[in-house]
Amino acid sequence: MKGFIELTECESGCKVLYALSKIQAVVSDGRDTFIETGFDKKGESAGAYVRESYEEIKGKIEQAS
């Protein structure tokens, strides 16, 4: 499916299709990876922690683009 990548959320273990157009950033500290999809009304970053590594996500984005 072009324009989407499938990732696994850490908390629920659910597989989720993320629209590339909605991903604003991929952040990793070498251990955890966070997909930022925007900000809430308080200015806090919104998104989800995922099981895939930064490099895996980068590859998926390159393939889907």
C-alpha positions in Angstrom: 0.0 0.0 0.0 1.7 3.1 -1.2 2.0 6.1 1.2 1.7 3.9 4.4 4.0 1.9 6.5 3.1 -0.8 9.0 4.6 -0.5 12.5 4.0 -2.3 15.8 3.0 -0.2 18.8 4.9 -1.0 22.0 2.1 -0.7 24.5 -0.6 -2.8 22.8 1.5 -4.9 20.3 -1.0 -3.9 17.6 0.1 -3.5 14.1 -0.8 0.0 12.7 -0.7 1.5 9.3 0.8 5.0 9.5 0.2 7.5 6.7 3.6 8.9 5.6 1.9 12.3 5.2 1.1 12.3 8.9 4.5 11.4 10.3 6.4 14.5 11.3 9.4 12.9 12.9 11.0 9.6 13.9 12.9 9.9 17.1 15.2 7.3 18.6 17.6 7.4 21.6 19.1 4.1 20.5 16.8 2.1 22.6 13.2 3.4 22.1 11.7 4.7 18.8 8.9 7.3 18.8 6.8 8.2 15.8 5.7 11.8 16.1 2.4 12.6 14.4 1.8 16.1 15.7 1.1 18.0 18.9 -1.8 18.0 21.3 -3.7 21.1 22.5 -1.1 21.7 25.3 1.8 21.7 22.9 3.0 18.2 23.9 4.3 15.8 21.2 1.7 13.3 20.1 2.5 9.9 18.6 3.4 6.4 19.6 6.4 4.3 20.7 7.0 1.5 18.3 9.0 -1.8 18.4 10.8 -1.2 15.1 14.2 0.4 15.1 15.0 3.8 13.6 16.8 2.1 10.7 13.9 -0.3 10.0 11.5 2.6 9.9 13.8 4.6 7.6 14.0 1.6 5.2 10.2 1.3 5.2 9.7 5.0 4.5 12.2 4.8 1.6 10.4 1.8 0.1 7.0 3.3 0.5 7.9 6.6 -1.1 
